[in-house]
Amino acid sequence: MYTTQCKRKYLQIAGQIKKEIFCGNLQGNTPLPTIRKYAIVCQVSISTVSKALQFLERQGIIYARRTTGYYVVPHIYEKKKELAMSLIEDLVTAVRILGYTEEDLLLFVKEYKKDVGK
């Protein structure tokens, strides 16, 4: 049970950091707050924060500079688009498995936008 909770926690922290980056609050080559600061703010261990940062590094969203910490990759907007395209590809594949076409998906998106706009 501890491992599952820890895993969820580091993924939650990674998600929060990713959101900060993708919302534009942290630009390319910008240093992230220190591991210790994240640990204090998120009320988790340094190990949990390290796992979150390593996860984001493997995704190509941040990079580490020895002795100075983690930074947002310089080409973050391209990475953001790449991740969005990957999500779209997964969605199109899932829709096809359900027996729908890409045209159906576009209609679903339009319907969704109409409903959300209310």
C-alpha positions in Angstrom: 0.0 0.0 0.0 2.8 2.4 0.8 4.4 2.0 -2.6 1.0 2.7 -4.4 0.5 5.9 -2.3 4.0 7.0 -2.9 3.7 6.4 -6.6 0.5 8.3 -6.8 2.0 11.2 -4.9 5.0 11.6 -7.1 2.8 11.5 -10.2 0.6 14.2 -8.6 3.6 16.4 -8.0 4.9 15.8 -11.5 1.4 16.7 -12.8 1.4 20.0 -10.8 4.9 20.9 -12.1 3.9 20.0 -15.7 0.8 22.2 -15.4 3.0 25.1 -14.2 5.2 24.7 -17.2 2.5 24.2 -19.8 0.5 27.1 -18.5 3.5 29.3 -19.2 4.4 30.1 -15.6 7.8 28.5 -16.2 9.5 29.3 -19.5 12.2 27.4 -21.4 15.6 27.3 -19.6 13.9 28.6 -16.4 15.2 27.0 -13.2 12.6 25.0 -11.1 12.4 25.6 -7.4 14.7 23.4 -5.4 13.8 19.8 -4.5 13.8 20.9 -0.8 11.3 23.7 -1.5 9.0 21.3 -3.4 9.2 18.8 -0.5 8.2 21.5 2.0 5.4 23.0 -0.1 4.0 19.6 -1.1 4.6 18.1 2.4 6.4 15.0 1.0 9.9 13.6 1.2 12.8 14.7 -0.9 12.8 11.2 -2.4 9.2 11.7 -3.6 10.0 15.0 -5.2 13.2 13.5 -6.8 11.0 10.7 -8.4 8.6 13.4 -9.8 11.5 15.4 -11.3 13.1 12.3 -12.8 9.8 11.3 -14.3 9.5 14.7 -16.0 13.1 14.5 -17.1 12.4 11.1 -18.8 9.5 12.8 -20.6 11.8 15.4 -21.9 10.0 18.3 -20.1 12.9 19.3 -17.8 16.6 18.6 -17.6 19.1 18.6 -14.8 22.3 20.7 -14.6 24.8 19.2 -12.2 24.9 21.2 -8.9 22.4 23.8 -10.1 19.2 21.9 -10.2 16.4 21.3 -12.8 15.4 23.5 -15.6 12.6 23.6 -18.2 13.8 22.4 -21.6 14.5 25.3 -24.0 12.0 24.0 -26.6 9.1 23.5 -24.3 6.5 24.7 -26.8 7.5 22.1 -29.3 7.4 19.4 -26.5 4.0 20.6 -25.5 2.7 20.2 -29.1 4.4 16.8 -29.4 2.6 15.6 -26.2 -0.7 17.0 -27.5 -0.3 15.2 -30.8 0.4 12.0 -29.0 -2.8 12.4 -27.0 -4.7 13.0 -30.2 -3.2 9.9 -31.8 -4.3 7.8 -28.7 -7.8 9.3 -28.9 -8.1 8.6 -32.6 -7.0 5.0 -32.0 -9.5 4.6 -29.2 -12.3 6.0 -31.3 -11.5 3.6 -34.1 -11.5 0.7 -31.8 -15.1 1.8 -30.8 -16.0 1.7 -34.5 -16.1 5.4 -35.2 -14.3 7.4 -37.8 -12.2 10.5 -37.5 -15.2 12.5 -38.9 -17.3 11.1 -36.1 -14.7 12.2 -33.6 -14.8 15.8 -35.1 -18.5 15.8 -34.6 -18.1 14.6 -31.0 -15.6 17.4 -30.3 -18.0 20.0 -31.8 -20.8 18.6 -29.7 -18.6 18.6 -26.6 -17.6 22.2 -27.2 -21.2 23.2 -27.6 -22.2 21.4 -24.3 -19.2 22.8 -22.4 -20.0 26.3 -23.7 -23.3 26.4 -21.9 
